[in-house]
């Protein structure tokens, strides 16, 4: 399986996002994402 957004994500990691299911990351206040990137990487 792979990330559903791999083909259109500017932060996609080839060899990871296109081959592995992304982990669920809890962001607080009931929000969550499924991504191989850390929350810190989204802030830059």
mmCIF file of the C-alpha atoms, coordinates in Angstrom:
data_MODEL
# 
_entry.id   MODEL 
# 
loop_
_atom_site.group_PDB 
_atom_site.id 
_atom_site.type_symbol 
_atom_site.label_atom_id 
_atom_site.label_alt_id 
_atom_site.label_comp_id 
_atom_site.label_asym_id 
_atom_site.label_entity_id 
_atom_site.label_seq_id 
_atom_site.pdbx_PDB_ins_code 
_atom_site.Cartn_x 
_atom_site.Cartn_y 
_atom_site.Cartn_z 
_atom_site.occupancy 
_atom_site.B_iso_or_equiv 
_atom_site.pdbx_formal_charge 
_atom_site.auth_seq_id 
_atom_site.auth_comp_id 
_atom_site.auth_asym_id 
_atom_site.auth_atom_id 
_atom_site.pdbx_PDB_model_num 
ATOM 1  C CA . UNK A 1 1  ? 0.000  0.000  0.000  1.00 0.00 ? 1  UNK A CA 1 
ATOM 2  C CA . UNK A 1 2  ? 1.040  3.621  -0.198 1.00 0.00 ? 2  UNK A CA 1 
ATOM 3  C CA . UNK A 1 3  ? -0.036 7.089  0.798  1.00 0.00 ? 3  UNK A CA 1 
ATOM 4  C CA . UNK A 1 4  ? -3.202 8.174  -0.980 1.00 0.00 ? 4  UNK A CA 1 
ATOM 5  C CA . UNK A 1 5  ? -1.703 11.637 -1.628 1.00 0.00 ? 5  UNK A CA 1 
ATOM 6  C CA . UNK A 1 6  ? 1.736  10.513 -2.898 1.00 0.00 ? 6  UNK A CA 1 
ATOM 7  C CA . UNK A 1 7  ? 1.227  11.699 -6.487 1.00 0.00 ? 7  UNK A CA 1 
ATOM 8  C CA . UNK A 1 8  ? 0.280  15.243 -5.460 1.00 0.00 ? 8  UNK A CA 1 
ATOM 9  C CA . UNK A 1 9  ? 2.121  15.860 -2.182 1.00 0.00 ? 9  UNK A CA 1 
ATOM 10 C CA . UNK A 1 10 ? 5.062  18.313 -2.309 1.00 0.00 ? 10 UNK A CA 1 
ATOM 11 C CA . UNK A 1 11 ? 6.573  16.610 0.772  1.00 0.00 ? 11 UNK A CA 1 
ATOM 12 C CA . UNK A 1 12 ? 6.352  13.030 -0.528 1.00 0.00 ? 12 UNK A CA 1 
ATOM 13 C CA . UNK A 1 13 ? 9.373  10.792 0.069  1.00 0.00 ? 13 UNK A CA 1 
ATOM 14 C CA . UNK A 1 14 ? 9.958  8.507  -2.897 1.00 0.00 ? 14 UNK A CA 1 
ATOM 15 C CA . UNK A 1 15 ? 10.659 4.964  -1.780 1.00 0.00 ? 15 UNK A CA 1 
ATOM 16 C CA . UNK A 1 16 ? 8.679  5.451  1.417  1.00 0.00 ? 16 UNK A CA 1 
ATOM 17 C CA . UNK A 1 17 ? 5.397  7.227  0.723  1.00 0.00 ? 17 UNK A CA 1 
ATOM 18 C CA . UNK A 1 18 ? 4.880  5.258  -2.478 1.00 0.00 ? 18 UNK A CA 1 
ATOM 19 C CA . UNK A 1 19 ? 5.524  1.891  -0.808 1.00 0.00 ? 19 UNK A CA 1 
ATOM 20 C CA . UNK A 1 20 ? 4.464  2.012  2.857  1.00 0.00 ? 20 UNK A CA 1 
ATOM 21 C CA . UNK A 1 21 ? 1.280  2.900  4.672  1.00 0.00 ? 21 UNK A CA 1 
ATOM 22 C CA . UNK A 1 22 ? 1.783  6.161  6.539  1.00 0.00 ? 22 UNK A CA 1 
ATOM 23 C CA . UNK A 1 23 ? 1.501  6.088  10.343 1.00 0.00 ? 23 UNK A CA 1 
ATOM 24 C CA . UNK A 1 24 ? -1.299 7.922  12.126 1.00 0.00 ? 24 UNK A CA 1 
ATOM 25 C CA . UNK A 1 25 ? -0.037 11.011 13.957 1.00 0.00 ? 25 UNK A CA 1 
ATOM 26 C CA . UNK A 1 26 ? -2.166 12.643 16.646 1.00 0.00 ? 26 UNK A CA 1 
ATOM 27 C CA . UNK A 1 27 ? -1.873 16.439 16.510 1.00 0.00 ? 27 UNK A CA 1 
ATOM 28 C CA . UNK A 1 28 ? -4.005 17.419 19.476 1.00 0.00 ? 28 UNK A CA 1 
ATOM 29 C CA . UNK A 1 29 ? -7.529 18.794 19.857 1.00 0.00 ? 29 UNK A CA 1 
ATOM 30 C CA . UNK A 1 30 ? -8.836 15.603 18.251 1.00 0.00 ? 30 UNK A CA 1 
ATOM 31 C CA . UNK A 1 31 ? -6.926 16.092 14.976 1.00 0.00 ? 31 UNK A CA 1 
ATOM 32 C CA . UNK A 1 32 ? -4.852 13.412 13.293 1.00 0.00 ? 32 UNK A CA 1 
ATOM 33 C CA . UNK A 1 33 ? -3.029 12.911 10.009 1.00 0.00 ? 33 UNK A CA 1 
ATOM 34 C CA . UNK A 1 34 ? -1.536 9.916  8.260  1.00 0.00 ? 34 UNK A CA 1 
ATOM 35 C CA . UNK A 1 35 ? 1.960  10.875 7.118  1.00 0.00 ? 35 UNK A CA 1 
ATOM 36 C CA . UNK A 1 36 ? 5.566  9.723  7.243  1.00 0.00 ? 36 UNK A CA 1 
ATOM 37 C CA . UNK A 1 37 ? 6.712  13.315 7.834  1.00 0.00 ? 37 UNK A CA 1 
ATOM 38 C CA . UNK A 1 38 ? 6.843  14.714 11.359 1.00 0.00 ? 38 UNK A CA 1 
ATOM 39 C CA . UNK A 1 39 ? 4.622  17.578 12.480 1.00 0.00 ? 39 UNK A CA 1 
ATOM 40 C CA . UNK A 1 40 ? 7.754  19.749 12.726 1.00 0.00 ? 40 UNK A CA 1 
ATOM 41 C CA . UNK A 1 41 ? 8.427  19.283 9.002  1.00 0.00 ? 41 UNK A CA 1 
ATOM 42 C CA . UNK A 1 42 ? 5.060  20.824 8.137  1.00 0.00 ? 42 UNK A CA 1 
ATOM 43 C CA . UNK A 1 43 ? 5.910  24.041 9.958  1.00 0.00 ? 43 UNK A CA 1 
ATOM 44 C CA . UNK A 1 44 ? 8.763  25.004 7.614  1.00 0.00 ? 44 UNK A CA 1 
# 
